[in-house]
């Protein structure tokens, strides 16, 4: 079973923010198919209740950072606040309860720092994932053993950032095989660049 997720390289993720926020843990959480597809027409292209519960358990009591489309699907409440990255929402001061609005990924990190958060979870979409790879500490990736047709959103190439597999749990539900993987960096960015 080949569950490799590969794609185009990420772009930079603001090195100075990683150094400033070194005490705040930044996690990425995502699920992708064999071809790195993470979405189709604004929704998840599969139904795996156990993966959704895994996502809810990991983000419970934590602040999530995500784009506008992802935020429309996300259950915000007092125990699961969100920082939405949306330049248009920011310009309109559009925010729901328990939601902050940022104009960029770096601005979202600034908001998290001002709130003195110990941990944040990056929850998509594609552009936010790409921007966060360089600054994130851990990657929680569910690899779904499917090839989704009509996918229009992809998880970026991540292997050059996360090179250490901490754990892997293989599962099956509703006839769909998938694996929960946790990845880390063998050389944390904040330590590697200090001279």
C-alpha positions in Angstrom: 0.0 0.0 0.0 1.6 3.3 -1.2 0.4 6.3 0.9 3.0 8.8 -0.2 2.0 12.4 -0.2 4.2 14.4 -2.6 3.9 17.7 -4.4 5.4 21.2 -5.0 7.8 22.7 -2.5 6.5 25.0 0.2 7.3 28.7 0.2 8.9 30.5 3.2 7.0 30.8 6.5 8.6 33.8 8.2 11.7 32.8 10.0 11.6 35.7 12.5 8.2 34.5 13.7 9.6 31.1 14.5 12.4 32.6 16.6 10.0 34.9 18.4 7.4 32.2 18.9 9.7 29.4 19.9 7.8 28.9 23.2 4.5 28.5 21.3 4.1 25.0 19.7 2.7 25.2 16.1 1.0 22.0 14.9 -0.3 21.2 11.4 -3.2 18.8 11.2 -4.5 17.5 7.8 -5.7 14.5 5.9 -4.8 13.7 2.3 -5.4 10.9 -0.2 -2.6 9.1 -2.1 -2.2 12.1 -4.5 -2.2 14.7 -1.6 -5.9 15.7 -2.3 -7.4 17.4 0.8 -10.6 18.9 -0.6 -13.2 18.9 -3.3 -15.6 21.8 -3.9 -14.9 23.2 -0.4 -15.4 20.0 1.6 -13.6 16.8 2.6 -13.9 14.2 -0.2 -14.5 11.3 2.2 -16.4 10.4 5.3 -14.3 8.9 8.0 -15.9 9.6 11.4 -12.8 8.3 13.3 -10.6 10.8 11.5 -13.0 13.6 12.2 -13.1 12.6 15.9 -9.2 12.5 15.9 -9.2 16.1 14.6 -11.8 17.3 17.2 -9.9 15.6 20.0 -6.5 17.1 19.0 -7.9 20.7 18.6 -10.2 20.6 21.6 -9.3 23.4 24.0 -6.8 24.9 21.5 -6.8 27.7 19.1 -7.0 26.9 15.4 -5.5 29.0 12.5 -7.2 28.5 9.1 -8.4 30.2 6.0 -11.9 31.4 5.3 -13.2 28.3 3.4 -11.9 25.9 6.1 -13.5 28.1 8.8 -16.9 27.7 7.2 -16.7 24.0 8.0 -15.1 24.3 11.5 -17.1 24.0 14.7 -16.1 27.2 16.6 -17.1 27.6 20.3 -15.6 28.8 23.5 -13.4 25.7 23.8 -12.3 25.8 20.2 -11.5 29.4 19.2 -10.3 30.2 15.7 -8.0 32.8 14.0 -9.3 33.1 10.4 -6.9 34.3 7.8 -8.9 36.3 5.3 -7.8 39.7 4.0 -11.4 40.4 2.9 -12.9 39.5 6.3 -10.2 41.6 8.0 -11.0 44.6 5.8 -14.7 44.3 6.7 -14.1 43.5 10.4 -16.2 40.4 9.8 -15.8 37.9 12.7 -18.1 35.3 14.3 -18.1 34.7 18.1 -14.9 33.1 19.4 -13.1 34.2 16.1 -10.3 36.6 15.4 -9.5 37.7 11.9 -6.0 38.1 10.5 -4.9 39.5 7.2 -2.0 37.1 6.7 -0.4 34.0 8.2 2.2 36.2 10.0 -0.5 38.4 11.3 -2.3 35.3 12.7 1.0 34.4 14.5 1.1 37.9 15.9 -2.4 37.5 17.3 -1.5 34.2 18.8 1.6 35.7 20.5 -0.5 38.6 21.8 -2.9 36.1 23.4 0.2 34.3 24.9 -1.0 31.0 23.5 1.1 27.9 24.3 -0.1 25.9 21.3 -2.0 26.5 18.0 -3.2 24.2 15.3 -3.0 24.9 11.5 -6.1 23.5 9.9 -5.9 24.6 6.3 -6.5 25.2 3.5 -3.9 24.6 0.9 -2.2 28.1 1.0 -2.2 28.3 4.8 -0.6 24.8 5.0 2.1 25.8 2.5 2.9 29.0 4.4 3.1 27.3 7.8 5.4 24.4 6.9 8.6 26.3 7.8 7.4 27.5 11.2 5.5 24.4 12.4 6.9 22.0 15.0 4.7 18.9 14.3 2.7 17.5 11.5 -0.4 15.3 12.3 -1.2 13.8 8.9 -3.9 11.3 8.2 -3.0 9.4 5.0 -6.2 8.1 3.3 -5.8 5.1 1.0 -7.9 6.5 -1.8 -7.5 8.3 -5.1 -10.2 11.0 -5.1 -11.5 12.1 -8.5 -12.2 15.8 -9.0 -10.0 17.0 -6.1 -9.3 20.7 -6.3 -7.2 21.3 -3.1 -3.9 19.6 -2.2 -1.6 19.3 0.7 1.9 20.7 -0.1 5.1 18.8 -0.2 6.2 18.4 3.4 9.0 15.8 3.5 11.8 18.4 3.2 10.5 20.0 6.5 9.3 17.0 8.5 11.8 14.2 8.3 11.2 12.2 11.5 8.2 9.8 11.8 7.2 9.8 15.5 4.3 7.4 15.2 2.0 5.7 12.7 -1.4 3.9 13.4 -3.1 2.1 10.6 -6.9 1.9 10.7 -9.9 1.0 8.6 -13.5 2.4 8.7 -16.4 2.2 6.3 -14.2 0.2 4.0 -11.5 2.9 3.8 -8.0 2.3 4.9 -6.1 5.2 6.5 -3.2 5.9 8.8 -2.6 8.5 11.5 1.0 9.7 11.3 2.8 12.2 13.5 5.9 13.8 12.0 8.5 16.1 13.6 11.7 17.9 12.5 15.1 16.3 13.4 16.6 19.8 13.6 14.1 22.3 14.9 14.2 25.5 12.8 14.5 27.8 15.8 17.7 26.1 17.0 19.2 25.5 13.6 19.3 29.1 12.4 20.7 30.8 15.5 24.3 32.0 15.0 
